[in-house]
Amino acid sequence: MKNKLHIDIILFVIAILCCFGKGYAQKNIVVAADGTGGFKTIQEAINSLSDDAKTQRIIFIKKGIYKEKLFIEKNFITLKGEDVSGTQIVASEARDIFKCSHPDDWGVATINLKGSDIVMENLTVLNNYGFDATGDITIPCANDTITKTKLVRRIGHQMALRSFNTTRLIVRNCVFRALGGDTVSPWNVDNGMFYFVNCTMEGGVDFYCPRGWALAENCHFICHSKEAAIWHDGSKNKSSKTVLFNCTFTGDDGFKLGRYHRDAQFYLFNCTFPQNMADTDIYQKIASPPNVIQWGKRVYYYNCHRIGGDYSWHKNNFPDSIGINEITPAWAFDYKWNPRPDPSVSDTGVRVIHGDDDLIADNMLLYQRKNGGWPKHFEQLSVDYGKTLSDEQKKELKEGYEDGIDATIDNDATTKEIKYLIKIYKQTKNKKYLESTERGINYLLTAQYENGGWPQFYPDFSSYRSEITYNDNAMTNALDVLEDVVEGKNDFDAVNAKYIPKCQVAVKKGIDCVLKTQVKQNGKLTVWCAQYDAHTFQPAKARSYELPSLSGEESVGIVQFLMRFENPSKEMIASISSAVEWFKKVKIVGYKFIEIKAPEEQTGKDKIIVPDSSSTIWARFYDLDNNEPFFCGRDGIRKKNLVEIENERRAGYQWYGTWPDKLINSEFPKWESILTKKTKIEEKDSTTIRTRYNNPNNQL
């Protein structure tokens, strides 16, 4: 018993020393679900505090699952968990159900706030309604004055955090999860100021939706809606804004970044977007009745990039009236509040990282293998760098460090980490991130075949992993990173110059491989297959439903890579032009590919082609000889029609897309125009030199 008491005291002292330093009057409040603290529930600990306070009161919460809703109406309260993954606050509530028997939202979320100067640290906050529900339901609803019923959708509003008149809120190293919309709802459009750092937020439509002023720093957003991930309401004050620094996004295929239907202002700096996001800028959703937008569209980006290539709206468009060096946490809150006043941390420039460390980057270092590469999966799930690992998971991860058998360039692995780490190094100057970047570059150089291609995995050559892989832009991602090193672009000027000649050789070999693998039909160049035999350069099969074929998706990335060079060879020019002509030849005009609900099917959904006079699409797989689209299920048998394959594959794969659209209609014409102008200038200069040389009255 004496030892257990000592442990409690030590844990509490650590909580105080690590987080708050000097200047706070603190009270020893420990919550433990197993009864070893002063309180068993968090709400009991909150209720024990006085209503009046001018200094922070710390409630230390031991590991455990606390199945309770929290109501915080008092000020100056800190909830500090012992461990972000081990300290969980869990409730299950659909907003639509709650509002059928309550007059307002007070109580709709797992954590409900009315107090100000609230701090949360190291917590996982869950609203499990959508994860637990099996589908949509209709319920009796006393507050519905017309039908007296309410349709409750499984993906409807589900709040993990909801604030009311909270003025200041700081959230550090926390996870907020729900399946539906409005997961994180810090709402106070008049004077709310909300700061999130090193957090993970997950949910459906508008799942991060602050009102007022908000700053998210080093946060990871996971979206399960095709409508929008982020939202903002700044309609009461023209200077209200939501600012995102150094944030990363992942989500379901085709998710849109964000939207607004009231006056809003978005600033995104140094953010990283995934390849599978929709090509849709943050957009205005028309409300019913429509809201008057007083100040127009205000959506700004600086140094934001998409894995696999930026969309046009990712370009820098920061207002000229504001200098980049002005961008600080205090600026985000109109200098009314600085949530990060630590004098040991720089408060200038676009870098908003505590000290010299970055949570996402540090987690990347944990996953990096001895050979310099990264895996794409851990514990059979996609790697999530926003997730804090337990000691057991860290131990398991280290077991694969030496052999690095799972290192890969598939699904953006390794190249994604390299690009992120070099960006963070440029901001922090912390050498551990540069060293990790250079180890990753070494991995790419080592993994390349002598013939210029890259396998999907290295050093695991089993099955189709050894094939030269363009699938999911694996090889072009590697080439783009190495060419960035050569050109010193995208922050890679920080890499040791000794890598430049090595990368030059690797890129040259890679281009040679690209040109050799471009498929010919009757002597005419077309496009590329997703993978090739590493010895014969012949088109190869990958998974059972990925047969040798011309690729309507991956070929786009290859062309875009070849187009980045200022002085392309004649072979490269012919390759690019031929591929574009092929895309024009095989396009499917007047149709679009959509997902529909299909309750009778195994997956509950389906994908079909429907007429649409304004749409043009391309197939994922085309026959090598006659360019006819084909499809294949897990049985490995080619089918002419999509409906012939099983629903699981039909609904679970992107059989058609608009991948070449931007290439054909904007990127290639621009490239061709620049090339034509350059050629004319060179011809003019050549003619001038010949004229002067042949004229004896002139000297060179």
N, C-alpha and C positions, 0 to 999 in steps of 0.2 A: 504493500500500500504506500509505503514511504517512497519507493522508487517511482511509482506511478505519479505521485504528487510532484516529484522532481521533474519528471518529463513534461507535465502540464505547465509548470512554471517556465521551463526552458523554451517550450514551443511558443508561449505567449511573449516572452522577451524577444525571441527572434522576430516574431511578427511586428513588434514595435520598432526594433532597431532597423529592420530591413526596409520599412516602408515610410516612416514618418519623421524620423530624425527628431530634431529639437522643436520646441515651441508648442507642443500639444499636451494638454492635460489628459492623462490616460487612466482608464479603469480596467482592472483585470476581469474581462468578460470572456469566458470560453464556453462555446456550445459544442456538445458532443452527443451524437445520437445514441451512443452506448451508455450514457449516464456518467461518463468520467469527467464531464465539465460542470460548470455552474448551472447550465440549462440544457435540456434535451432538445428543445426546438429553438429556431432562430427568432420566431415571433415573440416567444417569451422573453428572450434577451432584449429585443427591441422595446417591448412593453415596460421593461424594468428601468429604462432610462427616463430622466426627467424631460419635461417638455421644453425647457429653456436651456440653451447651451450656446457658448460662443467659441468653443474649441472642439476638436474632433474627438468622438467617442469610438473606440475600436472594439468590434465584436469579432473575436477569432473563432473560426468555424472549423472544427476538425473534419477529417475525411469521413464521408458517410453520405447516404442518400436521404435527403430531407424532403419528404412528400408533404409540402405545405405551400400555400400562397402567402406571400409577404405583403404587409401593408405598412408603409413607412410615411408617417405624417410629421415626424420630428426632423430637426436640422442637425447637421454636423454628426453624421453617423457613417462609420466605415464598416463594411462587411468584408472581411478578409478570410478567404479559404486557405486551408492548409495545403491543398494541391488542386490545380485546376481541373484535372480529370477525376480526381477522387472526391471532391467536394461538390455534390450535385443538389440543386434545388429543383424539384420536379412537381409539375401540376399538369392537369389535362383539362383544357377549357376551350370550347368554340365560342367566339364572341357572339355569334348568332343565337346560340342557345342561352348564353348568359343574359343577353339583352331582352329576351322574352319575359324575364321575371325580375328585371332590375331597371331602374330609371336611367342609369348612365353606365360608364365604363369602369367605375371604381370597383375593382375586383375581377376584371376580365383577364388580367395577365398573371403570370407566375410571380413577378415582382411588380407591385403597384406603388408608385411614388407620388407624394405631394410635398415632402420635405425638400430642402435645398442643402447644398454643400454635402452631397452624398458621394461616397467613394465605394467602389466595388473592386475587389482584386481576387484573382485565382479561383474563380467560380465557374461552374457549368450550370446554365439556367435553361431548363427545358419546358416547353409546352408540348406535351405528347399527344394531343388530341388527334392530329392528322396521322401520326405514326400508328396509333392504336385503332383508329376507325377503319372499317372494312369498305366503306363507300358513303355516298350521299344519303341523307335521311330527311324525311319531313316530320316535323314535330308540332304539337299544339303550341300556340304562342299567344298568350293573353295580351301582350302589348301590340299585337298586330290588329289594328282596328277594322280591317277589311275582311281578310280571309280567316283570321284567328289561327293560321298555321304558318310555318316557316320552313323553307328548304335550307337545310344545313349541309353545306358542301364540305367534303373531306379536306379540300384545299382552301377553304374559306379563311377568314381572319382568325389568326391564332397568335396571341401576343405572349412573348416571354418576358418582355419589359415594356411597361407603359407608364409614362409620367404625365402629370397634370400641370400643376403650376410650379414645378421644380425649376429653379433658376440656374443652379450650377450642379453638374454631375460629372464625375471622373470615373471611368471604367478602364481597368488595366488587366490585361492577360485573362480575359474571360471568354467563354463560349456561350453563344445564344443559339438555340435550335428550335425550329418548328417546321412543319411541312407546308403550312399555309402562309397567308400574307400578313404583313405588319409585325413580323417577329420582334423587331427592335423599334419601338415607337416612343422616342423621347419628344414629347409634344408640349410646347409652350411657345406659340408663334409670336407672342408679345416680347418676351425677354429671356427665353430659354437659351442656355449655353451648355453644350454637351460635348465631352471629350472622350473618345475611345482610342485606346492604344494597345497594340498586340492582341487584338481580339479576333475571334472567328464568329461570323454570323451566317446563319443558314435559314432559308425559308422560301416561300412562294412569291407572289407578286408584291412589289414594293416592300420587301421584307426589312430593308433599312430605310426608315422614312422619318427623318427628323423634321421638326418645325422650329423655326427660329435660326439660331447659329449652331453649327456642329462641325467638329473636326474629327476625322478618323485617320489614324496614323498606323502604318504597318499592320493593317487589318486584312483579313481574308474573307471574301464574300462567296457563298455557295448558293446558286440560284436554281430553283425548281419550277420556274415559270417562264413561259415564252413572252410574257407581256412586259415585264420590267423587274430589275433587281433593286434599284435604288430610286428614291423619290424625295422631294423636298417641298416644303411650304414656307415661303418667305414673304408672304403677302402683306404683312403688317409693317415691315420696315424694308426700304429699298436696299439697305446694306446687309440684310440677313443673307446668310450663305451656308452651303454645306461644302466642306473642303475635304478632299481625300488625298493623303500623302502616302506614297510608297505602298499602295494597296494592291492586292492581287484578287483576281476573279476566276472562279470556275463555275460550271453549271451544266444543266441539261442542254443537249444540242439545240441550237437556235435561240437560246435565251437572249433577250434584249437588255441592254445596259441599264436604261432608266427612263423615267418619264415625269411629267408634272401636269397638273391641271389647274393649279393656282400659280401666282407669281413665284418664281423660284430662281435660285442662282447656284450653279454647280462649278466648282473648281477641282480639276483632277490633275495631280502632279506625280510624275514618275510611277504611274500605275501600269500594271501588266495584265493583259487580257488573253483569254485562251483562244485557240484556233476555232473552236466550235461555236463561238458567239455569233449572233446575227449581225449582219451589216446594216445596223440601224442606230443612228445617233440618238442621244437622249431627246425625247420627243414630247410634244404637247398632246395630252389626251383631252379631248373635248368633254367637259362635264355636262350633266343635264340637271338644271339649266346651265348654259355655258357661263364660265367665270370670265370676267374682264381681266385680261392680262395687261397690266399698266406699263410694265417696263420691258416688254419684249422677251425674246429668247436670250438667255444668258447662260451659256454652256461653254466652258473654257478648258482646254487641255494644254499640258506642257510636258514634253518628254514621256508621253504615254505610248506604249507599243503593244501590238498583238502578236502572239506567237504564231508563226507561219506567214507574217506579213501584215502591215498596218492597213486599215481601211482609210479612205480619204479623209474622213472626219476625225481621225486621230492626230492630224497635223497640229502643230503649235498654233494657237490663236489667242494667246494671252493678251489682255487689253494693254495697249501702249501706255495708258495712263498710270499703270502700276508697274514698278520695277521688280524684277525677279528677286532682288535682295531684300525687298520689303516683306516677302512671304515668310511669316513667322506664326507661331501659335497665337501670339497676341494680336497680330493682324487679322487672323481668322475670326476673332471675337471683337473686332473693331476697337481693340485696345481697352476694352472694358474689363478684361480678365486675361490673365496669363496662367493657364493650367500647368505650365511646366517652367517654374521660375528658378530651377536649380542652376546656380551660377557656374557649375562645372561643365555645363552643356552649352554649346554654341546656340545662340538664339537668332542667328542670321542665315540667310540663304535658304534654298529650297529643302535642305536636309532637315528632317525632323525625326531624328533617331536618338534615343537615349545613349549618351556616351558614344562609344565606338562600336556598339553592338546592334544587331538587327535580329529579331526573333526568327523571321522566316529564313534568313541567311544562316543563322546558327543551326537551325534544324537541318538545312541542306548539308552542312558540314557533317552532321551525325550520320546521314545516309550515304555519303560519298564512300566509294570502295577504294581499296588500296591502289587499284589500277587507274584511278582517277574518274571512272564512270559512275553513273547513278542507276539504281533500279527504278522501274515504273510502278512496281507493286510491293507491298509489305503486308504480311499476314493476309494475303489473298485480296487485299483492297488496294485501290489506287493510292499512291503516296499523297498524304495531305500535310504540307509543311506548316499549316496553321494549327496542327494538333500537337499538344504536349505529350511526350512519351513517358510512360511509367518506367521505373527502374528495370522491370522485367522485359519490357519492350526494347529498351536500350541494350540490354544484355543480348537479346535475340538478334538485334540488328548488328551488333559487333561480331557475332558468330559468322556472318557472311562477308566480313570485311576483307579477309586475306585473299580468298579465291576470286571474289568479285564476279562470280559466274552469272549473276543476274543483271550485270551492267548492260545498258542498251541505249540505242538512239531512237527506239520506237516510241510513238506517242509523245514526242518532244522531250523525252527523258535525256538527260545530260546536256543537250544544247540549251534547254530552258534554264537549267541551273547555272550554266556558265554565263549566260546573258544577264541573269539576275544578280549574280555575285559580283560581276565586274561593275555593274551599276552601283551596287552598295559600296564597293571599294572606293569608287570615285567620290562618293559622298562622305564616307567615314574615314578613309585613309587607313583603315585597319588591315594590316598586311595578311592576316589569316584568310581574308576573302580573296585577295589577289593570288595568294599561294594556291588556294583551292581552285580558282579559275584556271591557273596555268596547269595544274594537274589534270583538269578536265580537258584542256587543249591537247595535252600529251596523250590522253586517252584517245581522242579523235585521230591524232596522227598515227598512233600505234595500231588502231583498229582498221585503218584503211588497207585494202588489198593493194598489191603492187600494180594491178591493172586499173587502179583508180576508184574502184567501187567500195562501198561499205556494207558489211553484213548488218542485219537487224540487231543482233546481239554479238558481243565480244567479251570474253572468249568462248562462250557457249555456241558451238556450231551445229548443235543437234537439229534434226528436222529441217524446216525451211528457214531457220534462224541464220543459216550461213549464206543465204542468197543475197545478191546485190539488191538492196531494198530502197525503192522510191516510195513505197507505200507509206501513207500518212506523212509524206514529205521528209522521211527520215534522212535520206542522203543529202537532199538540198538544204535541210536545216544545218547539217554538219558543214557543208560547203559555204553557206552564208556566214557562219561563225568564223571560219578560217579566212575568208575574204575580208571580213571586218577587221581581223588582226592585220592583214596585209595593208589595208587602206587606212587603218587607224580610226575607223568609224564606230559609232554607237558605244563610246567609252573604251574601246579596245586599244586606244593609244597608250593606255596605262600598262599594257602587257610588255614584258621584257622584249627588246628588239631582236633578241636571238631567235625568237619564234617566227619572225617575218619571212626569212628565206625558206624555212621548213614549210610554212603555210603556203608560200608561193608554189613550191613544188607539188604539194598535196592538191591545191586547187587546179593546177594545170593537168595533173593526172585525172582528177575528177571530171574536168571538162572533156578530156579525151574519152573517158568512159561514157559520159552522157552522149556524146556525138556517135560513138560506136553502137550504142544500144538503141538509138532511135530506129523504130521499125520502118521498113520499106515495103510498099505494096506495088508490085510491078515496076520496081526501080524508082518509085516516088516516095519521098520521106513523108511519114505521118506523125505519130506521137510516140509515147513510151508505154511500156507495161509497168505494173506495180512492182514486179520483182523478176530477177534474172538468175540463171545458173552462174555461179561465180567463176566457173572455168570455161564454159562455152559461150557465154553471153546470150544464150537462148532464153526466150520467155519461160518462166517457171510458175508452178502452182504454189500457193501458200496454204491457207486453211481450206477445208473441203469445199467451201462455197466461193473461194477466191481462185478461179482457174486462170490460166494464161489468157491475157486479153489486153486490148488497148484501153488505157485508163483515161476516162473523161475528167477525173479529178486531179490525180497526182501530176499529170502532164502539165497542168497549169503552173504549178510551183516550179517545175523545171524550166519552163519558158521564162518565168519571172526572174529566176536566177540568172539565166543567160543574158537577159536584157539589162542587168545592172552594170555591165562593163562598158566603159566609155569608148573603147576601141576594139569592138568585136572582130573576130576573124571572119573571112568569107564563109567558112564552114558554119560558124555560129549564126551568122545572118541568115544563111539558107535554112538552118535548122529552125530558127525562130519563125521565119516567114512560112515555112512549110507546115509547121504545127498549127499556126493560126488559121491557115487555109483549111486544114483538116477540121478544126473546130467549127468553122463556118459551114463546112460540107455536111457534118453529121448532126447539126443542131436540130432540135425537135420544137417546132414553132406551134403555138396555140394551145399549150397544155402546161399544167403545173402539178407538182407532186405534193400531196398533203397528207396529214395524219388525221384520222377520224376516230371517234369512239366506236367500239364494236364489242358490246357486252357479251355477245355470243361466242367470241373468239377466245382462244387460250390466254392471250395477253390483255384482253379487254380493249384493244385498239387495233387499228389497221392503217396501212398506207396505200393510197391509190392515186392514179392519174385522173385529173378532171380537166375538161376544156376550159381554157382561159385565153382569150384572144390577145391579151397584153403580155403573155408570159412566153419565155423560151427556156427550155431545159436541155440538159445533156444526160446521157446514161453513164453510170459508173463503169460498166464493162461493155466493150465492143469487140465483136469477132475480129480476129487478127487478119482475116482475108477479105471479108465482105462488109465490114463496118456495121453489122447488124447488132443492136443491143441484145444481151442475153442475161439470164438470171440463174441462180443456182442455190439450192438448199443444202442442208447438211449431208444429204445423200451423195453430193458431188456430181449430180447429173444435170447437164445443161437444159434450161427451159427457155422457150421463146417468149413466154408471157409471165409477168410477175405473179399473177394469181395462181400459177401452177406450183409455186413453192410454199412451204409450210408457213403458217402465220407467225411463228416465233422469229423466223428469218425475214419474212416480208416486212414485219413491223419493227424489227430490230436492226435494220441496216439502211444506209442512205443510198438507195438504188438510183436515184436521179438527183440532180442538183443544178444550180446556176453557176457553178465554179468558173467557167471561162467568160462569163458575161462581161465583167469589168476589164478583163484582159483584151477582149476583142474590141469593145466599144470605147475604151479610154486609154488604157495603158499602152497597147500596141500602136495605135495611131500617134500618140505622143512620142513614143520611142522612134517610130519611123520618121516623123517630122524632124526630130533632132538629128537623126542619122543623115537624112537627106541634106539638111542645112550644112552639117559638118562636111559631108562629101563635096558639096558645091564650093565651100570655102577652100578645101584642100585642092580641088581642081583649079580654082582661080589662082591660088598661090603657086601651084605647079606651072601653070601657063605663064604667069608673070616671071618666074625664074627662068623658064626656057627662052622667053622673049629677050630678057636682059642678057642671057648667055649668048644668044645668037646675034645680038647687036654689038658690034665692036666699039661703039661709042660709050657703052656702059660697062661698068665693072661691078662684079659681085662683091 
